[in-house]
Amino acid sequence: MIRRIPARTQTERSDATTARLLTAARRLFGADGYHATSIEAVASAAGVTKGAAYHHFRGKADLFRAVFTREQEAIADTLERVAAQSPDAWAALTQGTRTFLEHCLDPGFRRVVLLDGPAVLGWDGVREIECAHTLRVLSAGVRAAADAGLLVAGDLDARAQLVFGALCEGGMLLARADDPARALVGVADEARLLLGALRA
């Protein structure tokens, strides 16, 4: 007896097309940058028509925002795993900052999140997405460290935003460095000193 494979639903087909577009867009935006990448090039790389791309995304900026959001989701998931595997709140915070900076060594991440993100989405657009993902995880780490009595008293939200800003600037330093892997050592040391200044 021959078993028939059930046909995919319209939703499944749509989700698969969206996933292909996002994968292709991340590769092209990450390699060539936003301005050098056309939505036609993304559609071609994804193996779909330009019309299909516009059916799923209003335009290139909308597609870029989805790629940026996906990058934020991925790094937030990574940071949450690091925190879950850390022996205590302080180790989670320090290892999380190091992990974020290591992630900045990925040229695609640097290009999408650190270089093109603010220019394409604007500061408010970037911060809205970061608050839902990466900054949310860092804020939780700062609160956990404070609850454990490991941080000096202060405004925890402001502290998390300042630390996050320093990490993003550290990522920008890595993005501009001739040897990002070598520069990581110094940037990570400075991040450790910054956190150390907050320790109770």
Phi and psi in degrees as GROMACS dihedral restraints (atoms count N, CA, C in turn):
[ dihedral_restraints ]
;  ai    aj    ak    al  type     phi  dphi    fc
    3     4     5     6     1   -89.0    20    10
    4     5     6     7     1   125.1    20    10
    6     7     8     9     1   -89.0    20    10
    7     8     9    10     1   131.4    20    10
    9    10    11    12     1   -88.2    20    10
   10    11    12    13     1   131.6    20    10
   12    13    14    15     1   -77.9    20    10
   13    14    15    16     1   124.5    20    10
   15    16    17    18     1   -61.3    20    10
   16    17    18    19     1   139.1    20    10
   18    19    20    21     1   -67.4    20    10
   19    20    21    22     1   145.1    20    10
   21    22    23    24     1   -69.2    20    10
   22    23    24    25     1   146.2    20    10
   24    25    26    27     1   -74.3    20    10
   25    26    27    28     1   166.3    20    10
   27    28    29    30     1   -59.3    20    10
   28    29    30    31     1   -39.3    20    10
   30    31    32    33     1   -64.0    20    10
   31    32    33    34     1   -42.7    20    10
   33    34    35    36     1   -63.6    20    10
   34    35    36    37     1   -41.1    20    10
   36    37    38    39     1   -65.5    20    10
   37    38    39    40     1   -41.0    20    10
   39    40    41    42     1   -64.9    20    10
   40    41    42    43     1   -43.4    20    10
   42    43    44    45     1   -62.9    20    10
   43    44    45    46     1   -39.2    20    10
   45    46    47    48     1   -65.5    20    10
   46    47    48    49     1   -40.9    20    10
   48    49    50    51     1   -64.7    20    10
   49    50    51    52     1   -43.5    20    10
   51    52    53    54     1   -60.0    20    10
   52    53    54    55     1   -43.4    20    10
   54    55    56    57     1   -63.3    20    10
   55    56    57    58     1   -41.2    20    10
   57    58    59    60     1   -64.5    20    10
   58    59    60    61     1   -41.7    20    10
   60    61    62    63     1   -63.7    20    10
   61    62    63    64     1   -43.0    20    10
   63    64    65    66     1   -67.1    20    10
   64    65    66    67     1   -39.1    20    10
   66    67    68    69     1   -64.6    20    10
   67    68    69    70     1   -45.4    20    10
   69    70    71    72     1   -66.0    20    10
   70    71    72    73     1   -41.3    20    10
   72    73    74    75     1   -64.8    20    10
   73    74    75    76     1   -40.8    20    10
   75    76    77    78     1   -62.8    20    10
   76    77    78    79     1   -42.4    20    10
   78    79    80    81     1   -63.4    20    10
   79    80    81    82     1   -45.5    20    10
   81    82    83    84     1   -74.7    20    10
   82    83    84    85     1   -45.1    20    10
   84    85    86    87     1   -61.4    20    10
   85    86    87    88     1   -40.3    20    10
   87    88    89    90     1   -67.7    20    10
   88    89    90    91     1   -33.0    20    10
   90    91    92    93     1   -88.0    20    10
   91    92    93    94     1   -45.0    20    10
   93    94    95    96     1  -107.5    20    10
   94    95    96    97     1   -14.4    20    10
   96    97    98    99     1    90.5    20    10
   97    98    99   100     1   163.2    20    10
   99   100   101   102     1   -62.7    20    10
  100   101   102   103     1   -49.6    20    10
  102   103   104   105     1   -68.9    20    10
  103   104   105   106     1   -29.1    20    10
  105   106   107   108     1   -87.1    20    10
  106   107   108   109     1    -2.9    20    10
  108   109   110   111     1  -109.3    20    10
  109   110   111   112     1   125.7    20    10
  111   112   113   114     1   -98.5    20    10
  112   113   114   115     1   156.7    20    10
  114   115   116   117     1   -67.8    20    10
  115   116   117   118     1   -27.7    20    10
  117   118   119   120     1   -64.1    20    10
  118   119   120   121     1   -40.7    20    10
  120   121   122   123     1   -65.2    20    10
  121   122   123   124     1   -39.2    20    10
  123   124   125   126     1   -65.5    20    10
  124   125   126   127     1   -45.3    20    10
  126   127   128   129     1   -59.5    20    10
  127   128   129   130     1   -44.3    20    10
  129   130   131   132     1   -62.0    20    10
  130   131   132   133     1   -44.8    20    10
  132   133   134   135     1   -64.9    20    10
  133   134   135   136     1   -30.1    20    10
  135   136   137   138     1   -84.4    20    10
  136   137   138   139     1    -9.3    20    10
  138   139   140   141     1    75.1    20    10
  139   140   141   142     1    30.0    20    10
  141   142   143   144     1  -128.2    20    10
  142   143   144   145     1   168.8    20    10
  144   145   146   147     1   -79.6    20    10
  145   146   147   148     1   160.6    20    10
  147   148   149   150     1   -60.8    20    10
  148   149   150   151     1   -37.2    20    10
  150   151   152   153     1   -60.9    20    10
  151   152   153   154     1   -38.4    20    10
  153   154   155   156     1   -65.6    20    10
  154   155   156   157     1   -38.8    20    10
  156   157   158   159     1   -62.1    20    10
  157   158   159   160     1   -44.4    20    10
  159   160   161   162     1   -71.2    20    10
  160   161   162   163     1   -21.6    20    10
  162   163   164   165     1   -68.8    20    10
  163   164   165   166     1   -35.2    20    10
  165   166   167   168     1   -91.3    20    10
  166   167   168   169     1   -27.5    20    10
  168   169   170   171     1  -136.1    20    10
  169   170   171   172     1   139.3    20    10
  171   172   173   174     1   -64.4    20    10
  172   173   174   175     1   -27.1    20    10
  174   175   176   177     1   179.3    20    10
  175   176   177   178     1  -172.3    20    10
  177   178   179   180     1   -64.3    20    10
  178   179   180   181     1   -40.3    20    10
  180   181   182   183     1   -63.6    20    10
  181   182   183   184     1   -38.7    20    10
  183   184   185   186     1   -65.1    20    10
  184   185   186   187     1   -41.2    20    10
  186   187   188   189     1   -64.9    20    10
  187   188   189   190     1   -42.5    20    10
  189   190   191   192     1   -62.5    20    10
  190   191   192   193     1   -42.7    20    10
  192   193   194   195     1   -58.4    20    10
  193   194   195   196     1   -40.8    20    10
  195   196   197   198     1   -65.1    20    10
  196   197   198   199     1   -38.9    20    10
  198   199   200   201     1   -66.4    20    10
  199   200   201   202     1   -44.8    20    10
  201   202   203   204     1   -59.0    20    10
  202   203   204   205     1   -44.5    20    10
  204   205   206   207     1   -63.0    20    10
  205   206   207   208     1   -41.5    20    10
  207   208   209   210     1   -62.7    20    10
  208   209   210   211     1   -38.5    20    10
  210   211   212   213     1   -63.9    20    10
  211   212   213   214     1   -41.4    20    10
  213   214   215   216     1   -65.0    20    10
  214   215   216   217     1   -40.9    20    10
  216   217   218   219     1   -61.1    20    10
  217   218   219   220     1   -42.5    20    10
  219   220   221   222     1   -65.7    20    10
  220   221   222   223     1   -46.1    20    10
  222   223   224   225     1   -70.0    20    10
  223   224   225   226     1   -34.4    20    10
  225   226   227   228     1   -63.4    20    10
  226   227   228   229     1   -42.4    20    10
  228   229   230   231     1   -60.9    20    10
  229   230   231   232     1   -42.9    20    10
  231   232   233   234     1   -61.5    20    10
  232   233   234   235     1   -45.5    20    10
  234   235   236   237     1   -64.9    20    10
  235   236   237   238     1   -35.9    20    10
  237   238   239   240     1   -67.6    20    10
  238   239   240   241     1   -36.6    20    10
  240   241   242   243     1   -65.6    20    10
  241   242   243   244     1   -42.0    20    10
  243   244   245   246     1   -60.2    20    10
  244   245   246   247     1   -44.8    20    10
  246   247   248   249     1   -62.8    20    10
  247   248   249   250     1   -41.4    20    10
  249   250   251   252     1   -65.3    20    10
  250   251   252   253     1   -28.8    20    10
  252   253   254   255     1   -91.8    20    10
  253   254   255   256     1    -4.4    20    10
  255   256   257   258     1   -83.1    20    10
  256   257   258   259     1   147.3    20    10
  258   259   260   261     1   -70.6    20    10
  259   260   261   262     1   -24.3    20    10
  261   262   263   264     1  -156.5    20    10
  262   263   264   265     1   175.9    20    10
  264   265   266   267     1   -64.7    20    10
  265   266   267   268     1   -36.1    20    10
  267   268   269   270     1   -69.7    20    10
  268   269   270   271     1   -42.6    20    10
  270   271   272   273     1   -63.1    20    10
  271   272   273   274     1   -38.0    20    10
  273   274   275   276     1   -62.0    20    10
  274   275   276   277     1   -41.7    20    10
  276   277   278   279     1   -68.9    20    10
  277   278   279   280     1   -47.3    20    10
  279   280   281   282     1   -69.8    20    10
  280   281   282   283     1   -40.9    20    10
  282   283   284   285     1   -69.5    20    10
  283   284   285   286     1   -33.3    20    10
  285   286   287   288     1   -64.2    20    10
  286   287   288   289     1   -41.8    20    10
  288   289   290   291     1   -65.7    20    10
  289   290   291   292     1   -39.8    20    10
  291   292   293   294     1   -63.7    20    10
  292   293   294   295     1   -42.0    20    10
  294   295   296   297     1   -62.7    20    10
  295   296   297   298     1   -41.7    20    10
  297   298   299   300     1   -59.6    20    10
  298   299   300   301     1   -46.5    20    10
  300   301   302   303     1   -64.8    20    10
  301   302   303   304     1   -38.5    20    10
  303   304   305   306     1   -62.6    20    10
  304   305   306   307     1   -37.5    20    10
  306   307   308   309     1   -63.1    20    10
  307   308   309   310     1   -29.3    20    10
  309   310   311   312     1   -69.2    20    10
  310   311   312   313     1   -10.8    20    10
  312   313   314   315     1   -73.7    20    10
  313   314   315   316     1   -18.7    20    10
  315   316   317   318     1   -70.3    20    10
  316   317   318   319     1   116.4    20    10
  318   319   320   321     1   -58.6    20    10
  319   320   321   322     1   -36.5    20    10
  321   322   323   324     1   -66.3    20    10
  322   323   324   325     1   -41.9    20    10
  324   325   326   327     1   -62.8    20    10
  325   326   327   328     1   -46.3    20    10
  327   328   329   330     1   -58.3    20    10
  328   329   330   331     1   -46.0    20    10
  330   331   332   333     1   -64.9    20    10
  331   332   333   334     1   -48.4    20    10
  333   334   335   336     1   -71.6    20    10
  334   335   336   337     1   -50.1    20    10
  336   337   338   339     1   -85.4    20    10
  337   338   339   340     1   -44.5    20    10
  339   340   341   342     1   -92.6    20    10
  340   341   342   343     1   -37.3    20    10
  342   343   344   345     1   -93.7    20    10
  343   344   345   346     1   -55.7    20    10
  345   346   347   348     1   -86.1    20    10
  346   347   348   349     1   -29.4    20    10
  348   349   350   351     1   -52.1    20    10
  349   350   351   352     1   -55.3    20    10
  351   352   353   354     1   -62.8    20    10
  352   353   354   355     1   -35.4    20    10
  354   355   356   357     1   -70.5    20    10
  355   356   357   358     1   -38.5    20    10
  357   358   359   360     1   -84.2    20    10
  358   359   360   361     1   -43.2    20    10
  360   361   362   363     1   -96.1    20    10
  361   362   363   364     1   -15.8    20    10
  363   364   365   366     1    79.1    20    10
  364   365   366   367     1   160.9    20    10
  366   367   368   369     1   -60.8    20    10
  367   368   369   370     1   -44.4    20    10
  369   370   371   372     1   -63.7    20    10
  370   371   372   373     1   -41.6    20    10
  372   373   374   375     1   -64.5    20    10
  373   374   375   376     1   -43.1    20    10
  375   376   377   378     1   -63.9    20    10
  376   377   378   379     1   -47.3    20    10
  378   379   380   381     1   -65.5    20    10
  379   380   381   382     1   -35.3    20    10
  381   382   383   384     1   -59.7    20    10
  382   383   384   385     1   -44.0    20    10
  384   385   386   387     1   -72.0    20    10
  385   386   387   388     1   -42.1    20    10
  387   388   389   390     1   -61.5    20    10
  388   389   390   391     1   -39.7    20    10
  390   391   392   393     1   -61.4    20    10
  391   392   393   394     1   -30.8    20    10
  393   394   395   396     1   -81.6    20    10
  394   395   396   397     1   -14.7    20    10
  396   397   398   399     1  -131.0    20    10
  397   398   399   400     1   -90.9    20    10
  399   400   401   402     1   -61.9    20    10
  400   401   402   403     1   -48.7    20    10
  402   403   404   405     1   -65.9    20    10
  403   404   405   406     1   -32.9    20    10
  405   406   407   408     1   -59.1    20    10
  406   407   408   409     1   -44.8    20    10
  408   409   410   411     1   -67.1    20    10
  409   410   411   412     1   -43.1    20    10
  411   412   413   414     1   -63.6    20    10
  412   413   414   415     1   -41.5    20    10
  414   415   416   417     1   -61.2    20    10
  415   416   417   418     1   -40.4    20    10
  417   418   419   420     1   -64.4    20    10
  418   419   420   421     1   -38.2    20    10
  420   421   422   423     1   -65.5    20    10
  421   422   423   424     1   -41.0    20    10
  423   424   425   426     1   -64.7    20    10
  424   425   426   427     1   -42.7    20    10
  426   427   428   429     1   -63.6    20    10
  427   428   429   430     1   -41.0    20    10
  429   430   431   432     1   -63.4    20    10
  430   431   432   433     1   -41.7    20    10
  432   433   434   435     1   -65.6    20    10
  433   434   435   436     1   -38.9    20    10
  435   436   437   438     1   -66.9    20    10
  436   437   438   439     1   -41.7    20    10
  438   439   440   441     1   -62.6    20    10
  439   440   441   442     1   -29.7    20    10
  441   442   443   444     1   -84.2    20    10
  442   443   444   445     1     3.0    20    10
  444   445   446   447     1    75.4    20    10
  445   446   447   448     1    23.4    20    10
  447   448   449   450     1   -96.5    20    10
  448   449   450   451     1    -9.0    20    10
  450   451   452   453     1  -118.4    20    10
  451   452   453   454     1   148.6    20    10
  453   454   455   456     1   -67.0    20    10
  454   455   456   457     1   154.4    20    10
  456   457   458   459     1   -63.4    20    10
  457   458   459   460     1   147.9    20    10
  459   460   461   462     1   166.4    20    10
  460   461   462   463     1  -176.3    20    10
  462   463   464   465     1   -77.3    20    10
  463   464   465   466     1   105.9    20    10
  465   466   467   468     1   -68.2    20    10
  466   467   468   469     1   -37.5    20    10
  468   469   470   471     1   -64.1    20    10
  469   470   471   472     1   -45.5    20    10
  471   472   473   474     1   -63.3    20    10
  472   473   474   475     1   -40.1    20    10
  474   475   476   477     1   -62.7    20    10
  475   476   477   478     1   -45.4    20    10
  477   478   479   480     1   -62.3    20    10
  478   479   480   481     1   -41.6    20    10
  480   481   482   483     1   -66.6    20    10
  481   482   483   484     1   -38.5    20    10
  483   484   485   486     1   -67.3    20    10
  484   485   486   487     1   -42.2    20    10
  486   487   488   489     1   -64.2    20    10
  487   488   489   490     1   -42.7    20    10
  489   490   491   492     1   -63.6    20    10
  490   491   492   493     1   -41.0    20    10
  492   493   494   495     1   -60.0    20    10
  493   494   495   496     1   -41.0    20    10
  495   496   497   498     1   -64.5    20    10
  496   497   498   499     1   -39.5    20    10
  498   499   500   501     1   -64.9    20    10
  499   500   501   502     1   -41.1    20    10
  501   502   503   504     1   -64.7    20    10
  502   503   504   505     1   -40.2    20    10
  504   505   506   507     1   -64.9    20    10
  505   506   507   508     1   -37.5    20    10
  507   508   509   510     1   -61.5    20    10
  508   509   510   511     1   -40.4    20    10
  510   511   512   513     1   -62.5    20    10
  511   512   513   514     1   -37.2    20    10
  513   514   515   516     1   -66.1    20    10
  514   515   516   517     1   -38.4    20    10
  516   517   518   519     1   -60.3    20    10
  517   518   519   520     1   -41.8    20    10
  519   520   521   522     1   -65.5    20    10
  520   521   522   523     1   -37.2    20    10
  522   523   524   525     1   -63.9    20    10
  523   524   525   526     1   -31.7    20    10
  525   526   527   528     1   -95.9    20    10
  526   527   528   529     1    -6.7    20    10
  528   529   530   531     1   -73.1    20    10
  529   530   531   532     1   145.4    20    10
  531   532   533   534     1   -65.2    20    10
  532   533   534   535     1   -35.3    20    10
  534   535   536   537     1  -129.9    20    10
  535   536   537   538     1    85.0    20    10
  537   538   539   540     1   -57.2    20    10
  538   539   540   541     1   -38.2    20    10
  540   541   542   543     1   -63.9    20    10
  541   542   543   544     1   -38.5    20    10
  543   544   545   546     1   -70.8    20    10
  544   545   546   547     1   -41.1    20    10
  546   547   548   549     1   -64.6    20    10
  547   548   549   550     1   -26.5    20    10
  549   550   551   552     1   -56.9    20    10
  550   551   552   553     1   -36.7    20    10
  552   553   554   555     1   -58.5    20    10
  553   554   555   556     1   -50.2    20    10
  555   556   557   558     1   -67.7    20    10
  556   557   558   559     1   -42.1    20    10
  558   559   560   561     1   -65.0    20    10
  559   560   561   562     1   -42.4    20    10
  561   562   563   564     1   -64.5    20    10
  562   563   564   565     1   -37.1    20    10
  564   565   566   567     1   -63.1    20    10
  565   566   567   568     1   -42.0    20    10
  567   568   569   570     1   -65.7    20    10
  568   569   570   571     1   -38.8    20    10
  570   571   572   573     1   -63.7    20    10
  571   572   573   574     1   -39.4    20    10
  573   574   575   576     1   -64.2    20    10
  574   575   576   577     1   -40.8    20    10
  576   577   578   579     1   -65.7    20    10
  577   578   579   580     1   -38.7    20    10
  579   580   581   582     1   -61.5    20    10
  580   581   582   583     1   -46.3    20    10
  582   583   584   585     1   -65.4    20    10
  583   584   585   586     1   -38.2    20    10
  585   586   587   588     1   -58.9    20    10
  586   587   588   589     1   -33.1    20    10
  588   589   590   591     1   -68.1    20    10
  589   590   591   592     1   -20.2    20    10
  591   592   593   594     1   -92.9    20    10
  592   593   594   595     1    -8.2    20    10
  594   595   596   597     1   -76.7    20    10
  595   596   597   598     1   138.7    20    10
